[in-house]
Amino acid sequence: MLTIITSDTLSQLRYVIDQLTQEEYTLKLPILNQSSIGQHVRHVLEFYICLSQGIGQGVVDYDRRTRNLSIENDPNYANIMLDELINIFCKGNLEDTILTNMIDFNGAVITSNSSVGREMVYLIEHSIHHYAIIAIALRNCFAHINVPEDFGVAHSTSRHNRSMVEAELHHQH
């Protein structure tokens, strides 16, 4: 189930990127504090890349991720990376793979036992948070882009909203 949610989450981003020109993707936007949609995409994907590299090492340290400016500046390259990440996280059963998560808090390195599945849950939530920021930019700066209604909305919020609509429809009958 987690692999399906991960694939769906990454595919949502691909759907949005496919609608943007390179200029729109890289444009520094005031609503994003002069960052671009591409910068947010890079940030999101680098966490997945970091986790994919950490699987082989048994350690994930998001603070040491590599900043790949090709993801930020080239929407086609970002889509290639999305496809690779979908293949990595949606093939096989990685969820139970044990990892150590390392976090550096101002020089104090803290380690925590984790698993690929736990980290995938974190990355889904992290992605949705950034998707919400991207959605704000898209709706305010690029009105021609079709932004899915649930893009950037937590799964629990979507589920709650659907139940409220169903309850209202049931109440009307």
Number of C-alpha atoms within 10 A of each C-alpha: 7 16 21 12 15 20 20 14 20 22 16 18 22 20 14 18 21 14 15 17 13 15 13 18 21 18 16 16 14 11 15 15 8 10 14 23 28 26 22 20 24 22 21 21 24 19 24 25 18 18 25 16 15 18 17 11 11 16 21 27 17 18 12 12 16 12 13 14 13 13 23 21 21 17 26 16 13 23 19 13 19 22 15 13 19 20 13 16 22 18 10 9 12 16 17 11 14 16 22 19 20 18 17 13 9 6 7 8 9 11 14 12 11 18 20 24 19 16 18 21 16 12 19 21 17 15 25 22 16 18 25 16 17 25 23 16 18 20 13 10 14 14 10 10 15 13 19 12 9 15 21 24 17 17 15 9 11 15 11 12 12 12 12 12 11 12 11 11 10 9 8 7 5
